[in-house]
Amino acid sequence: YFHRQDVIRPNSLAFGVGYEGKYGGIDGRSTCGTTNPQHYPVLCPMPGQSGIALTYGKEAPDATPGDASAGYPITVYFNTGKLKLTAHSLKAAGPAGAPPQAGKATPAAGESIECYVFDPKTGASADMTGWQQCVCIIPKDPLKPNVEYEVMFNVEVDGKPWVKTWRFETSALKKARR
């Protein structure tokens, strides 16, 4: 969630990734150019996207401290930090295009998913969420494989309402994504 912004921000001209031993880092903030406001907001996952991972890959700082099995972060990036997430929902819409895996439970259509909530003033790490120009929800449990989910965000952006509902599908894979 925290490091995703460097990769998908429309005004990132370049970013770097470095590792030493088990530690890694990413920097995309120092190479930002100007961006046409039409390129915002950036939704991740995108509407209609499939193959979405089921879990949140831990990072430092940790957006979900004490929770080793949170679901995939769902983010909306804006070109402003004046944001307030006023309402949200994440629901299973039913099976995705691929058949469900044997032995894996599929949430019932319409089942609401409990999430951690983030905006520039809300979240586990105020040092990080304060400068993020995004809102985010992270499911408290991993998403189920081969399921279509519907997400809704209601956000106050620079004092004006912004509402969006869209769907995405998870994969059968259990690889974590940041």
C-alpha positions, 0 to 999 in steps of 0.5 A, a space after each residue: 500500500 505505502 510503496 505502491 504509490 511510487 509505481 502507479 503515480 502518473 507523475 512518476 518519471 522513474 523510480 528505483 528499487 534497492 536491496 541489501 540482504 533482507 532489506 529493500 527500498 523504493 524511491 519514486 518521489 524524487 523523480 516526479 514531473 507534472 501531471 495532467 489532472 485528468 490522470 487522477 484519480 488512479 484506482 488500484 485494482 482497476 475496474 474490471 481487473 482480474 488476477 488480483 492477489 489475495 493478501 497484503 505483502 507486509 512492508 515497513 512501516 506496516 499498515 496492519 501491525 499485528 495482522 499477519 494475514 490481511 487482504 489485498 489493499 484497495 487504493 484510490 490515489 488523487 492529486 491532493 492530500 485534502 481527502 477524507 474517506 467518508 464511506 466505503 464498502 467491499 462485498 463479494 459479488 459472486 464467483 469470478 469467470 474461472 471456476 472456484 477451487 475445490 475445497 475453497 470457500 467462496 463468500 456469498 454474493 453481497 457479503 460485506 468484508 470488514 476492512 482497515 481504513 486509511 486516508 491522510 488522517 486515518 491509519 496505523 502509521 500517521 507518519 506514512 498516511 499523512 503524506 499519502 495522497 490516497 484513500 485505502 481499505 485493506 480487508 482484515 482477512 485474505 480475499 477468496 480466490 476466483 471471486 468477483 468483488 465490488 468496492 465503493 468509495 465515497 471521498 471528500 476531495 478538496 471539500 467536494 464529494 467523489 463517489 465510485 463503485 467498481 468490480 475486480 476479480 481475484 486470482 487462484 494464486 496466493 502471492 502477496 502484493 504491496 
